[in-house]
């Protein structure tokens, strides 16, 4: 059975924590061409959208869930929303938990909103909410 | 794009291989949506100074940034406008254009000013 509104609320076990490093923060800041001094030096913080790197790794649970029948190469990221509670810093062990928040179907398109809660030591650091548009191949349309 | 692929660990080939990009109907490689979003926040953090002041950030990916394999590459122009300030929090509306095309839609951020 493909993904449907029935799957709203499904939560996946968190992957092992992602440990933030100074080198990765600097690498990411350079990749988005942001030379803000806050990202470098002795006590850097991660650029806010670095949270997406950890959140996107949590998406794996969604594509690994065979019941949903989702394929990454048929998926488009259509919008992204972040709520930041505190910046990520080197040494933070970030736990990312994914849940399915909304599912809407339109023909062979599925719009899926997923929420990834990022926490450090049990305290919220960031919520990363993404809408994904998935195109279901015709042959799987067997409702 | 290669640098962002490595930094983000998003190794979708359409971001660095013209062959893979053409296979799904794109003219050439396209920027990662998350790169376009991430680079755009600089307009906001340059203004507010401390990136830790950013409270929220939303974008819709309206069209991909097509990146030609030339020395010049392609230019994305970002602007941001303060649309309101309330209780020490500024709301901003952002735009991102590639030539005439808007590449981000409904983009907005909130930052703490105190």
gemmi code that builds the backbone of each chain (N, CA, C; Angstrom):
import gemmi

chains = {
    "A": [
        ("UNK", (0.850, -1.203, 0.000), (0.000, 0.000, 0.000), (0.881, 1.248, 0.000)),
        ("UNK", (0.655, 2.159, -0.966), (1.507, 3.352, -1.009), (1.199, 4.297, 0.151)),
        ("UNK", (2.008, 5.320, 0.245), (1.834, 6.299, 1.325), (0.464, 6.957, 1.217)),
        ("UNK", (-0.166, 7.178, 2.373), (-1.484, 7.805, 2.406), (-1.621, 8.550, 3.727)),
        ("UNK", (-2.797, 9.189, 3.868), (-3.041, 9.960, 5.093), (-2.950, 9.087, 6.345)),
        ("UNK", (-3.150, 7.761, 6.150), (-3.029, 6.841, 7.294), (-1.658, 6.881, 7.947)),
        ("UNK", (-0.655, 7.286, 7.179), (0.712, 7.273, 7.714), (1.067, 8.544, 8.477)),
        ("UNK", (0.136, 9.503, 8.482), (0.395, 10.729, 9.236), (0.582, 10.372, 10.705)),
        ("UNK", (1.621, 10.941, 11.297), (1.894, 10.664, 12.707), (2.938, 9.586, 12.908)),
        ("UNK", (3.278, 8.876, 11.839), (4.295, 7.826, 11.982), (5.643, 8.472, 12.320)),
        ("UNK", (6.296, 7.927, 13.334), (7.609, 8.429, 13.748), (8.627, 7.327, 13.580)),
        ("UNK", (9.838, 7.702, 13.264), (10.903, 6.722, 13.058), (11.950, 6.849, 14.153)),
        ("UNK", (12.551, 5.723, 14.541), (13.613, 5.791, 15.554), (14.772, 6.638, 15.026)),
        ("UNK", (15.360, 7.401, 15.911), (16.462, 8.274, 15.510), (17.679, 7.438, 15.123)),
        ("UNK", (18.412, 7.942, 14.141), (19.706, 7.346, 13.783), (20.706, 7.705, 14.893)),
        ("UNK", (21.873, 7.072, 14.917), (22.876, 7.472, 15.913), (23.160, 8.980, 15.812)),
        ("UNK", (23.474, 9.632, 16.931), (23.657, 11.082, 16.914), (24.725, 11.529, 15.917)),
        ("UNK", (24.501, 12.681, 15.329), (25.475, 13.322, 14.440), (26.290, 14.285, 15.289)),
        ("UNK", (27.606, 14.107, 15.301), (28.451, 14.980, 16.118), (29.024, 16.098, 15.251)),
        ("UNK", (28.688, 17.324, 15.616), (29.098, 18.507, 14.844), (30.587, 18.767, 15.080)),
        ("UNK", (31.301, 19.107, 14.008), (32.732, 19.426, 14.156), (33.037, 20.808, 13.594)),
        ("UNK", (34.084, 21.400, 14.122), (34.542, 22.707, 13.661), (34.898, 22.682, 12.172)),
        ("UNK", (35.541, 21.588, 11.753), (35.968, 21.497, 10.352), (34.756, 21.456, 9.421)),
        ("UNK", (33.722, 20.718, 9.826), (32.527, 20.591, 8.980), (31.777, 21.930, 8.921)),
        ("UNK", (31.750, 22.644, 10.041), (31.108, 23.966, 10.066), (31.808, 24.893, 9.075)),
        ("UNK", (33.143, 24.915, 9.125), (33.904, 25.804, 8.233), (33.704, 25.395, 6.779)),
        ("UNK", (33.700, 24.096, 6.523), (33.518, 23.591, 5.161), (32.146, 24.010, 4.622)),
        ("UNK", (31.122, 23.877, 5.461), (29.766, 24.215, 5.032), (29.630, 25.722, 4.794)),
        ("UNK", (30.200, 26.516, 5.702), (30.105, 27.980, 5.550), (30.757, 28.414, 4.235)),
        ("UNK", (31.907, 27.804, 3.904), (32.573, 28.163, 2.642), (31.722, 27.734, 1.456)),
        ("UNK", (31.057, 26.592, 1.579), (30.254, 26.083, 0.461), (29.063, 26.994, 0.177)),
        ("UNK", (28.512, 27.650, 1.205), (27.415, 28.597, 0.952), (27.967, 30.033, 0.851)),
        ("UNK", (29.281, 30.126, 0.742), (29.977, 31.398, 0.530), (29.637, 32.445, 1.577)),
        ("UNK", (29.612, 32.009, 2.830), (29.319, 32.942, 3.912), (30.544, 33.024, 4.815)),
        ("UNK", (31.167, 34.213, 4.840), (32.406, 34.379, 5.611), (32.148, 35.044, 6.959)),
        ("UNK", (30.918, 34.952, 7.454), (30.602, 35.523, 8.761), (31.578, 34.980, 9.803)),
        ("UNK", (32.239, 35.864, 10.580), (33.243, 35.394, 11.548), (32.676, 34.425, 12.590)),
        ("UNK", (31.359, 34.436, 12.787), (30.749, 33.529, 13.778), (30.974, 32.060, 13.419)),
        ("UNK", (31.245, 31.764, 12.142), (31.393, 30.374, 11.703), (32.838, 29.880, 11.796)),
        ("UNK", (33.751, 30.797, 12.152), (35.175, 30.450, 12.173), (35.761, 30.820, 13.539)),
        ("UNK", (37.018, 30.517, 13.740), (37.672, 30.917, 14.986), (37.517, 29.885, 16.082)),
        ("UNK", (37.729, 30.330, 17.319), (37.832, 29.402, 18.452), (36.501, 28.811, 18.887)),
        ("UNK", (35.435, 29.598, 18.772), (34.149, 29.135, 19.311), (33.056, 29.331, 18.258)),
        ("UNK", (33.151, 28.567, 17.153), (32.222, 28.826, 16.048), (30.822, 28.253, 16.310)),
        ("UNK", (29.846, 28.808, 15.610), (28.523, 28.194, 15.532), (28.313, 27.770, 14.081)),
        ("UNK", (27.394, 26.833, 13.872), (27.127, 26.372, 12.510), (26.192, 27.358, 11.817)),
        ("UNK", (26.344, 27.552, 10.492), (25.348, 28.336, 9.753), (23.964, 27.718, 9.979)),
        ("UNK", (22.932, 28.542, 10.124), (21.611, 27.982, 10.446), (21.180, 26.831, 9.548)),
        ("UNK", (21.401, 26.957, 8.240), (20.887, 25.904, 7.352), (21.753, 24.643, 7.376)),
        ("UNK", (22.827, 24.640, 8.166), (23.582, 23.394, 8.368), (22.658, 22.316, 8.946)),
        ("UNK", (21.628, 22.751, 9.656), (20.661, 21.794, 10.225), (20.096, 20.869, 9.150)),
        ("UNK", (20.032, 21.357, 7.914), (19.470, 20.551, 6.825), (20.339, 19.338, 6.516)),
        ("UNK", (21.636, 19.467, 6.751), (22.539, 18.352, 6.469), (22.157, 17.167, 7.368)),
        ("UNK", (21.872, 17.478, 8.630), (21.517, 16.424, 9.588), (20.083, 15.953, 9.336)),
        ("UNK", (19.199, 16.903, 9.050), (17.795, 16.549, 8.804), (17.670, 15.640, 7.588)),
        ("UNK", (18.414, 15.956, 6.530), (18.291, 15.179, 5.292), (18.767, 13.746, 5.509)),
        ("UNK", (19.711, 13.565, 6.417), (20.148, 12.193, 6.703), (19.019, 11.401, 7.361)),
        ("UNK", (18.183, 12.108, 8.123), (17.047, 11.436, 8.769), (15.983, 11.026, 7.750)),
        ("UNK", (15.977, 11.676, 6.567), (15.007, 11.299, 5.530), (15.193, 9.864, 5.094)),
        ("UNK", (16.375, 9.334, 5.300), (16.655, 7.957, 4.908), (15.601, 6.984, 5.426)),
        ("UNK", (15.137, 7.229, 6.653), (14.141, 6.336, 7.268), (12.873, 6.271, 6.428)),
        ("UNK", (12.537, 7.396, 5.822), (11.316, 7.493, 5.017), (11.442, 6.642, 3.744)),
        ("UNK", (12.603, 6.769, 3.094), (12.795, 6.046, 1.836), (13.080, 4.558, 2.084)),
        ("UNK", (13.542, 4.245, 3.303), (13.787, 2.839, 3.642), (12.515, 2.121, 4.073)),
        ("UNK", (11.439, 2.875, 4.331), (10.187, 2.274, 4.783), (9.452, 1.734, 3.551)),
        ("UNK", (9.575, 0.426, 3.316), (9.062, -0.152, 2.064), (7.564, 0.012, 1.912)),
        ("UNK", (6.875, 0.088, 3.036), (5.424, 0.231, 2.987), (5.006, 1.508, 2.254)),
        ("UNK", (5.826, 2.537, 2.308), (5.455, 3.824, 1.712), (5.689, 3.854, 0.208)),
        ("UNK", (6.607, 3.047, -0.278), (6.879, 2.983, -1.713), (7.438, 4.274, -2.293)),
        ("UNK", (8.299, 4.945, -1.547), (8.876, 6.205, -2.017), (10.274, 5.970, -2.575)),
        ("UNK", (10.589, 6.686, -3.662), (11.924, 6.582, -4.252), (12.538, 7.971, -4.302)),
        ("UNK", (13.768, 8.054, -3.841), (14.456, 9.352, -3.777), (14.562, 10.000, -5.157)),
        ("UNK", (14.809, 9.199, -6.193), (15.002, 9.804, -7.514), (13.691, 10.228, -8.174)),
        ("UNK", (12.563, 10.026, -7.501), (11.287, 10.549, -8.004), (10.741, 11.606, -7.038)),
        ("UNK", (11.623, 12.148, -6.217), (11.197, 13.070, -5.178), (11.824, 14.445, -5.393)),
        ("UNK", (10.998, 15.481, -5.295), (11.481, 16.864, -5.370), (11.231, 17.534, -4.028)),
        ("UNK", (12.186, 18.329, -3.614), (12.061, 19.095, -2.376), (11.359, 20.400, -2.768)),
        ("UNK", (10.132, 20.616, -2.296), (9.399, 21.797, -2.783), (9.404, 22.973, -1.820)),
        ("UNK", (9.464, 22.716, -0.536), (9.701, 23.840, 0.370), (10.379, 23.377, 1.638)),
        ("UNK", (10.949, 24.353, 2.328), (11.733, 24.042, 3.530), (11.502, 25.129, 4.567)),
        ("UNK", (11.270, 24.704, 5.795), (11.025, 25.645, 6.889), (11.875, 25.233, 8.086)),
        ("UNK", (12.548, 26.199, 8.678), (13.325, 25.931, 9.890), (12.826, 26.805, 11.028)),
        ("UNK", (12.738, 26.222, 12.215), (12.591, 27.007, 13.439), (13.832, 26.709, 14.271)),
        ("UNK", (14.547, 27.761, 14.633), (15.816, 27.578, 15.346), (15.640, 27.937, 16.817)),
        ("UNK", (16.070, 27.033, 17.688), (16.020, 27.320, 19.128), (17.377, 27.731, 19.658)),
        ("UNK", (18.411, 27.126, 19.094), (19.765, 27.543, 19.475), (20.729, 27.051, 18.405)),
        ("UNK", (21.845, 27.775, 18.208), (22.759, 27.353, 17.138), (23.480, 26.060, 17.494)),
        ("UNK", (23.867, 25.322, 16.463), (24.661, 24.106, 16.663), (26.131, 24.495, 16.787)),
        ("UNK", (26.838, 23.768, 17.672), (28.245, 24.074, 17.956), (29.072, 22.805, 17.873)),
        ("UNK", (30.398, 22.953, 17.693), (31.255, 21.765, 17.676), (31.059, 20.941, 18.945)),
        ("UNK", (30.986, 19.645, 18.770), (30.813, 18.749, 19.914), (29.364, 18.397, 20.188)),
        ("UNK", (28.421, 19.168, 19.656), (27.004, 18.825, 19.845), (26.723, 17.460, 19.212)),
        ("UNK", (26.115, 16.574, 19.990), (25.674, 15.276, 19.450), (24.191, 15.435, 19.143)),
        ("UNK", (23.889, 15.594, 17.856), (22.536, 15.968, 17.449), (21.726, 14.719, 17.104)),
        ("UNK", (20.584, 14.582, 17.770), (19.675, 13.478, 17.497), (18.567, 13.999, 16.579)),
        ("UNK", (18.333, 13.286, 15.476), (17.330, 13.720, 14.494), (16.216, 12.680, 14.415)),
        ("UNK", (14.997, 13.097, 14.726), (13.854, 12.178, 14.673), (12.860, 12.665, 13.637)),
        ("UNK", (12.507, 11.775, 12.728), (11.614, 12.150, 11.640), (10.199, 11.659, 11.900)),
        ("UNK", (9.234, 12.510, 11.603), (7.843, 12.065, 11.639), (7.120, 12.590, 10.406)),
        ("UNK", (6.083, 11.858, 10.012), (5.271, 12.252, 8.855), (4.146, 13.136, 9.375)),
        ("UNK", (4.070, 14.356, 8.847), (3.131, 15.321, 9.396), (1.883, 15.495, 8.534)),
        ("UNK", (2.060, 15.364, 7.237), (0.921, 15.587, 6.340), (1.150, 14.812, 5.044)),
        ("UNK", (0.070, 14.248, 4.497), (0.166, 13.571, 3.193), (-1.045, 13.979, 2.373)),
        ("UNK", (-0.795, 14.488, 1.173), (-1.895, 14.820, 0.270), (-1.604, 14.179, -1.081)),
        ("UNK", (-2.624, 13.582, -1.682), (-2.436, 12.958, -2.982), (-3.168, 13.748, -4.060)),
        ("UNK", (-2.548, 13.844, -5.234), (-3.185, 14.485, -6.383), (-2.781, 13.669, -7.592)),
        ("UNK", (-3.687, 12.827, -8.087), (-3.316, 11.962, -9.204), (-2.168, 11.070, -8.785)),
        ("UNK", (-1.108, 11.058, -9.595), (0.025, 10.222, -9.219), (1.087, 11.017, -8.453)),
        ("UNK", (0.686, 12.220, -7.977), (1.607, 13.017, -7.160), (1.226, 12.897, -5.704)),
        ("UNK", (2.234, 12.836, -4.865), (2.006, 12.848, -3.429), (2.814, 13.974, -2.825)),
        ("UNK", (2.134, 14.792, -2.033), (2.833, 15.867, -1.327), (2.949, 15.422, 0.126)),
        ("UNK", (4.165, 15.308, 0.573), (4.421, 14.755, 1.905), (5.172, 15.798, 2.733)),
        ("UNK", (4.611, 16.145, 3.885), (5.321, 17.057, 4.781), (5.934, 16.235, 5.901)),
        ("UNK", (7.246, 16.350, 6.039), (7.937, 15.628, 7.107), (8.569, 16.639, 8.054)),
        ("UNK", (8.576, 16.260, 9.323), (9.185, 17.104, 10.347), (10.375, 16.346, 10.915)),
        ("UNK", (11.524, 17.018, 10.965), (12.673, 16.429, 11.651), (12.959, 17.292, 12.874)),
        ("UNK", (12.845, 16.677, 14.044), (13.179, 17.347, 15.304), (14.646, 17.096, 15.601)),
        ("UNK", (15.415, 18.172, 15.713), (16.819, 18.044, 16.076), (16.965, 18.428, 17.533)),
        ("UNK", (17.535, 17.527, 18.324), (17.720, 17.813, 19.744), (19.169, 17.535, 20.134)),
        ("UNK", (19.617, 18.239, 21.163), (20.938, 18.013, 21.739), (20.733, 17.825, 23.235)),
        ("UNK", (21.158, 16.714, 23.770), (20.946, 16.384, 25.187), (19.470, 16.510, 25.571)),
        ("UNK", (18.595, 16.113, 24.680), (17.169, 16.131, 24.966), (16.511, 17.488, 24.830)),
        ("UNK", (17.305, 18.527, 24.565), (16.736, 19.873, 24.430), (16.587, 20.209, 22.940)),
        ("UNK", (15.467, 20.861, 22.574), (15.282, 21.178, 21.151), (16.330, 22.170, 20.630)),
        ("UNK", (16.883, 21.883, 19.466), (17.823, 22.804, 18.815), (17.173, 23.404, 17.576)),
        ("UNK", (16.431, 22.569, 16.821), (15.870, 23.045, 15.554), (14.760, 22.108, 15.105)),
        ("UNK", (13.723, 22.682, 14.493), (12.742, 21.868, 13.779), (12.899, 22.163, 12.289)),
        ("UNK", (13.070, 21.122, 11.515), (13.228, 21.268, 10.068), (12.047, 20.576, 9.398)),
        ("UNK", (11.200, 21.387, 8.784), (9.978, 20.867, 8.165), (10.133, 20.985, 6.649)),
        ("UNK", (9.891, 19.880, 5.952), (10.108, 19.859, 4.504), (8.887, 19.306, 3.800)),
        ("UNK", (8.554, 19.903, 2.675), (7.532, 19.314, 1.822), (8.235, 18.669, 0.635)),
        ("UNK", (7.890, 17.416, 0.414), (8.483, 16.643, -0.665), (7.380, 16.268, -1.641)),
        ("UNK", (7.663, 16.409, -2.929), (6.694, 15.995, -3.948), (7.215, 14.713, -4.589)),
        ("UNK", (6.404, 13.680, -4.459), (6.814, 12.375, -4.975), (5.932, 12.000, -6.158)),
        ("UNK", (6.542, 11.580, -7.240), (5.789, 11.135, -8.413), (5.759, 9.613, -8.410)),
        ("UNK", (4.537, 9.074, -8.344), (4.398, 7.619, -8.315), (4.382, 7.085, -9.748)),
        ("UNK", (5.153, 6.058, -10.031), (5.130, 5.515, -11.388), (3.749, 4.923, -11.697)),
        ("UNK", (3.345, 5.007, -12.957), (1.990, 4.590, -13.372), (1.651, 3.166, -12.951)),
        ("UNK", (2.627, 2.258, -13.129), (2.328, 0.835, -12.890), (1.980, 0.541, -11.424)),
        ("UNK", (2.368, 1.441, -10.522), (2.074, 1.205, -9.099), (0.683, 1.712, -8.725)),
        ("UNK", (-0.004, 2.298, -9.705), (-1.331, 2.863, -9.453), (-2.395, 1.769, -9.462)),
        ("UNK", (-2.478, 1.014, -8.392), (-3.343, -0.166, -8.426), (-4.457, -0.072, -7.382)),
        ("UNK", (-4.944, 1.159, -7.115), (-5.942, 1.301, -6.042), (-7.307, 0.786, -6.464)),
    ],
    "B": [
        ("UNK", (29.174, 23.889, -6.773), (28.186, 22.829, -6.541), (28.858, 21.590, -5.975)),
        ("UNK", (30.051, 21.317, -6.508), (30.797, 20.156, -6.007), (31.139, 20.371, -4.543)),
        ("UNK", (31.527, 21.605, -4.231), (31.868, 21.931, -2.849), (30.660, 21.754, -1.922)),
        ("UNK", (29.486, 22.181, -2.376), (28.296, 22.024, -1.533), (27.901, 20.546, -1.431)),
        ("UNK", (28.073, 19.804, -2.501), (27.779, 18.364, -2.425), (28.586, 17.730, -1.307)),
        ("UNK", (29.882, 18.055, -1.272), (30.747, 17.486, -0.245), (30.372, 17.976, 1.140)),
        ("UNK", (30.157, 19.285, 1.257), (29.865, 19.862, 2.580), (28.550, 19.326, 3.135)),
        ("UNK", (27.573, 19.118, 2.246), (26.237, 18.726, 2.705), (26.028, 17.217, 2.656)),
        ("UNK", (26.935, 16.515, 1.988), (26.820, 15.080, 1.698), (25.601, 14.740, 0.832)),
        ("UNK", (25.124, 15.726, 0.053), (24.069, 15.460, -0.935), (24.762, 15.226, -2.276)),
        ("UNK", (24.926, 13.955, -2.614), (25.681, 13.612, -3.820), (24.781, 13.238, -4.986)),
        ("UNK", (23.590, 13.826, -5.051), (22.744, 13.648, -6.226), (23.535, 14.152, -7.442)),
        ("UNK", (23.688, 13.268, -8.444), (24.555, 13.577, -9.591), (24.090, 14.779, -10.405)),
        ("UNK", (22.797, 15.129, -10.321), (22.301, 16.243, -11.149), (22.941, 17.572, -10.741)),
        ("UNK", (23.645, 17.578, -9.599), (24.286, 18.815, -9.147), (25.728, 18.952, -9.628)),
        ("UNK", (26.271, 17.896, -10.249), (27.651, 18.040, -10.746), (27.914, 17.322, -12.068)),
        ("UNK", (26.934, 16.610, -12.606), (27.146, 15.899, -13.867), (26.088, 16.336, -14.881)),
        ("UNK", (26.534, 17.007, -15.955), (25.596, 17.424, -17.001), (24.869, 16.214, -17.587)),
        ("UNK", (25.571, 15.106, -17.678), (24.966, 13.894, -18.252), (23.758, 13.458, -17.419)),
        ("UNK", (23.906, 13.425, -16.113), (22.787, 13.023, -15.261), (21.683, 14.079, -15.270)),
        ("UNK", (22.074, 15.351, -15.311), (21.065, 16.415, -15.308), (20.216, 16.326, -16.588)),
        ("UNK", (20.873, 16.084, -17.739), (20.131, 16.006, -19.018), (19.218, 14.796, -19.046)),
        ("UNK", (19.636, 13.747, -18.357), (18.835, 12.517, -18.350), (17.452, 12.746, -17.741)),
        ("UNK", (17.321, 13.753, -16.875), (15.990, 14.026, -16.329), (15.417, 15.326, -16.882)),
        ("UNK", (15.969, 15.773, -18.039), (15.345, 16.882, -18.755), (15.849, 18.264, -18.384)),
        ("UNK", (16.903, 18.345, -17.590), (17.469, 19.654, -17.258), (18.508, 20.029, -18.318)),
        ("UNK", (18.695, 21.325, -18.577), (19.672, 21.719, -19.596), (21.121, 21.416, -19.182)),
        ("UNK", (21.406, 21.508, -17.894), (22.739, 21.192, -17.372), (22.592, 21.068, -15.866)),
        ("UNK", (23.714, 20.996, -15.163), (23.615, 20.800, -13.715), (22.846, 21.961, -13.078)),
        ("UNK", (22.203, 21.668, -11.968), (21.453, 22.689, -11.234), (21.989, 22.756, -9.805)),
        ("UNK", (21.845, 23.944, -9.222), (22.270, 24.115, -7.833), (21.351, 23.319, -6.910)),
        ("UNK", (21.869, 22.892, -5.790), (21.040, 22.277, -4.759), (20.054, 23.350, -4.268)),
        ("UNK", (18.805, 22.963, -4.088), (17.853, 23.911, -3.492), (18.364, 24.421, -2.154)),
        ("UNK", (18.949, 23.509, -1.377), (19.434, 23.908, -0.062), (20.644, 24.840, -0.151)),
        ("UNK", (21.378, 24.766, -1.259), (22.453, 25.756, -1.456), (21.828, 27.123, -1.701)),
        ("UNK", (20.843, 27.153, -2.578), (20.188, 28.417, -2.919), (19.571, 29.041, -1.665)),
        ("UNK", (18.998, 28.192, -0.822), (18.415, 28.669, 0.434), (19.520, 29.136, 1.398)),
        ("UNK", (20.547, 28.303, 1.531), (21.609, 28.603, 2.496), (22.376, 29.857, 2.132)),
        ("UNK", (22.702, 30.014, 0.854), (23.463, 31.188, 0.423), (22.634, 32.461, 0.615)),
        ("UNK", (21.317, 32.337, 0.465), (20.443, 33.505, 0.585), (20.392, 34.077, 1.984)),
        ("UNK", (20.638, 33.228, 2.969), (20.533, 33.712, 4.349), (21.633, 34.717, 4.689)),
        ("UNK", (22.703, 34.745, 3.874), (23.803, 35.692, 4.122), (23.293, 37.139, 4.103)),
        ("UNK", (22.316, 37.407, 3.248), (21.751, 38.762, 3.189), (21.211, 39.153, 4.571)),
        ("UNK", (20.607, 38.174, 5.232), (19.996, 38.421, 6.539), (21.066, 38.477, 7.637)),
        ("UNK", (22.001, 37.526, 7.608), (22.997, 37.475, 8.689), (24.000, 38.616, 8.560)),
        ("UNK", (24.270, 39.089, 7.342), (25.137, 40.265, 7.198), (24.481, 41.482, 7.854)),
        ("UNK", (23.163, 41.529, 7.781), (22.437, 42.669, 8.341), (22.351, 42.568, 9.866)),
        ("UNK", (22.056, 41.381, 10.349), (21.809, 41.218, 11.786), (23.118, 40.946, 12.548)),
        ("UNK", (24.176, 40.579, 11.823), (25.477, 40.351, 12.463), (25.637, 38.931, 12.973)),
        ("UNK", (24.974, 38.636, 14.067), (25.141, 37.327, 14.714), (24.115, 36.336, 14.154)),
        ("UNK", (24.567, 35.284, 13.460), (23.616, 34.310, 12.882), (22.766, 33.614, 13.938)),
        ("UNK", (23.210, 33.631, 15.212), (22.414, 32.989, 16.273), (21.094, 33.729, 16.499)),
        ("UNK", (20.956, 34.917, 15.920), (19.710, 35.682, 16.070), (18.605, 35.214, 15.123)),
        ("UNK", (18.959, 34.349, 14.189), (17.944, 33.884, 13.232), (17.015, 32.895, 13.935)),
        ("UNK", (15.724, 33.204, 13.939), (14.736, 32.374, 14.642), (14.013, 31.419, 13.710)),
        ("UNK", (13.805, 31.851, 12.480), (13.116, 30.968, 11.536), (13.471, 31.385, 10.112)),
        ("UNK", (13.291, 30.434, 9.204), (13.628, 30.692, 7.790), (12.806, 29.723, 6.955)),
        ("UNK", (12.067, 30.281, 6.001), (11.221, 29.465, 5.115), (11.493, 29.844, 3.667)),
        ("UNK", (11.558, 28.855, 2.803), (11.558, 29.134, 1.359), (10.765, 28.065, 0.621)),
        ("UNK", (10.254, 28.473, -0.537), (9.675, 27.524, -1.495), (10.641, 27.488, -2.682)),
        ("UNK", (10.916, 26.284, -3.159), (11.837, 26.147, -4.294), (11.004, 26.244, -5.565)),
        ("UNK", (11.045, 27.404, -6.218), (10.143, 27.604, -7.349), (10.733, 27.122, -8.671)),
        ("UNK", (12.042, 27.337, -8.845), (12.678, 26.757, -10.038), (14.172, 26.590, -9.770)),
        ("UNK", (14.758, 25.603, -10.434), (16.170, 25.337, -10.142), (17.093, 26.403, -10.731)),
        ("UNK", (18.224, 26.603, -10.109), (19.260, 27.481, -10.650), (20.130, 26.628, -11.571)),
        ("UNK", (20.025, 26.908, -12.871), (20.792, 26.149, -13.865), (22.204, 26.739, -13.927)),
        ("UNK", (23.196, 25.887, -13.780), (24.583, 26.362, -13.688), (25.359, 25.890, -14.921)),
        ("UNK", (25.684, 26.821, -15.839), (26.442, 26.418, -17.034), (27.906, 26.150, -16.673)),
        ("UNK", (28.541, 25.271, -17.430), (29.953, 24.942, -17.190), (30.834, 25.973, -17.897)),
        ("UNK", (30.839, 27.197, -17.350), (31.635, 28.286, -17.915), (32.435, 28.924, -16.790)),
        ("UNK", (33.410, 29.746, -17.142), (34.195, 30.432, -16.108), (33.306, 31.364, -15.302)),
        ("UNK", (32.321, 31.956, -15.959), (31.483, 32.950, -15.283), (30.438, 32.291, -14.385)),
        ("UNK", (29.989, 31.088, -14.749), (28.915, 30.456, -13.978), (27.633, 31.239, -14.120)),
        ("UNK", (26.901, 31.375, -13.035), (25.623, 32.067, -13.096), (25.496, 32.889, -11.824)),
        ("UNK", (24.756, 33.994, -11.937), (24.625, 34.880, -10.793), (23.234, 34.745, -10.182)),
        ("UNK", (23.174, 34.607, -8.864), (21.899, 34.648, -8.154), (21.910, 35.925, -7.315)),
        ("UNK", (20.898, 36.743, -7.503), (20.840, 38.026, -6.794), (19.792, 37.928, -5.693)),
        ("UNK", (20.236, 38.157, -4.455), (19.344, 38.071, -3.299), (19.049, 39.462, -2.776)),
        ("UNK", (17.808, 39.666, -2.367), (17.467, 40.898, -1.648), (16.580, 40.509, -0.466)),
        ("UNK", (16.568, 41.369, 0.536), (15.688, 41.138, 1.684), (15.129, 42.473, 2.140)),
        ("UNK", (13.915, 42.430, 2.631), (13.234, 43.645, 3.057), (12.593, 43.379, 4.414)),
        ("UNK", (12.773, 44.301, 5.343), (12.122, 44.158, 6.643), (10.652, 44.505, 6.448)),
        ("UNK", (9.783, 43.576, 6.818), (8.348, 43.820, 6.607), (7.646, 44.197, 7.909)),
        ("UNK", (8.331, 44.034, 9.034), (7.708, 44.423, 10.294), (8.621, 44.100, 11.459)),
        ("UNK", (8.427, 44.834, 12.556), (9.182, 44.565, 13.789), (8.180, 44.554, 14.930)),
        ("UNK", (8.222, 43.488, 15.711), (7.283, 43.367, 16.826), (7.975, 42.608, 17.953)),
        ("UNK", (7.883, 43.115, 19.158), (8.466, 42.469, 20.343), (9.925, 42.077, 20.131)),
        ("UNK", (10.684, 42.954, 19.500), (12.116, 42.687, 19.311), (12.438, 41.672, 18.239)),
        ("UNK", (11.430, 41.301, 17.447), (11.661, 40.337, 16.362), (11.328, 41.004, 15.027)),
        ("UNK", (12.302, 40.987, 14.118), (12.064, 41.545, 12.783), (11.671, 40.435, 11.835)),
        ("UNK", (10.644, 40.722, 11.024), (10.246, 39.789, 9.965), (10.818, 40.326, 8.658)),
        ("UNK", (11.407, 39.434, 7.878), (11.973, 39.833, 6.591), (11.389, 38.990, 5.479)),
        ("UNK", (11.267, 39.628, 4.328), (10.850, 38.913, 3.136), (12.049, 38.905, 2.187)),
        ("UNK", (12.359, 37.751, 1.620), (13.542, 37.628, 0.766), (13.147, 37.316, -0.671)),
        ("UNK", (14.015, 37.723, -1.590), (13.820, 37.285, -2.963), (15.154, 36.798, -3.510)),
        ("UNK", (15.097, 35.890, -4.456), (16.302, 35.364, -5.102), (16.000, 35.263, -6.591)),
        ("UNK", (16.821, 35.932, -7.386), (16.590, 35.936, -8.833), (17.823, 35.478, -9.587)),
        ("UNK", (17.531, 34.756, -10.647), (18.541, 34.293, -11.575), (18.096, 34.888, -12.901)),
        ("UNK", (18.745, 35.984, -13.336), (18.193, 36.724, -14.469), (16.811, 37.222, -14.096)),
        ("UNK", (15.822, 36.927, -14.944), (14.454, 37.376, -14.690), (13.688, 36.425, -13.771)),
        ("UNK", (14.230, 35.245, -13.592), (13.470, 34.200, -12.898), (13.634, 34.253, -11.386)),
        ("UNK", (12.504, 34.176, -10.681), (12.543, 34.014, -9.228), (12.841, 32.547, -8.942)),
        ("UNK", (13.890, 32.273, -8.198), (14.254, 30.884, -7.908), (13.794, 30.442, -6.523)),
        ("UNK", (13.452, 31.404, -5.673), (12.837, 31.084, -4.390), (11.517, 31.840, -4.325)),
        ("UNK", (10.506, 31.220, -3.706), (9.213, 31.872, -3.560), (8.840, 31.993, -2.103)),
        ("UNK", (8.079, 33.034, -1.769), (7.516, 33.199, -0.424), (8.575, 33.115, 0.668)),
        ("UNK", (9.839, 33.483, 0.320), (10.924, 33.305, 1.288), (10.811, 34.341, 2.403)),
        ("UNK", (10.971, 33.865, 3.633), (10.880, 34.792, 4.764), (11.704, 34.283, 5.935)),
        ("UNK", (12.116, 35.225, 6.758), (12.915, 34.880, 7.933), (12.502, 35.781, 9.083)),
        ("UNK", (12.757, 35.298, 10.285), (12.553, 36.103, 11.484), (13.862, 36.162, 12.239)),
        ("UNK", (14.212, 37.350, 12.725), (15.450, 37.503, 13.495), (15.189, 38.291, 14.768)),
        ("UNK", (15.920, 37.934, 15.799), (15.832, 38.609, 17.090), (16.746, 39.827, 17.045)),
        ("UNK", (16.241, 40.959, 17.483), (17.030, 42.194, 17.398), (17.640, 42.617, 18.732)),
        ("UNK", (17.088, 42.155, 19.862), (17.552, 42.678, 21.158), (18.944, 42.158, 21.514)),
    ],
}
model = gemmi.Model(1)
for chain_id, residues in chains.items():
    chain = gemmi.Chain(chain_id)
    for i, (resn, *xyz) in enumerate(residues, 1):
        res = gemmi.Residue()
        res.name, res.seqid = resn, gemmi.SeqId(i, " ")
        for name, pos in zip(("N", "CA", "C"), xyz):
            atom = gemmi.Atom()
            atom.name, atom.element = name, gemmi.Element(name[0])
            atom.pos, atom.b_iso = gemmi.Position(*pos), 0.0
            res.add_atom(atom)
        chain.add_residue(res)
    model.add_chain(chain)
structure = gemmi.Structure()
structure.add_model(model)
structure.setup_entities()
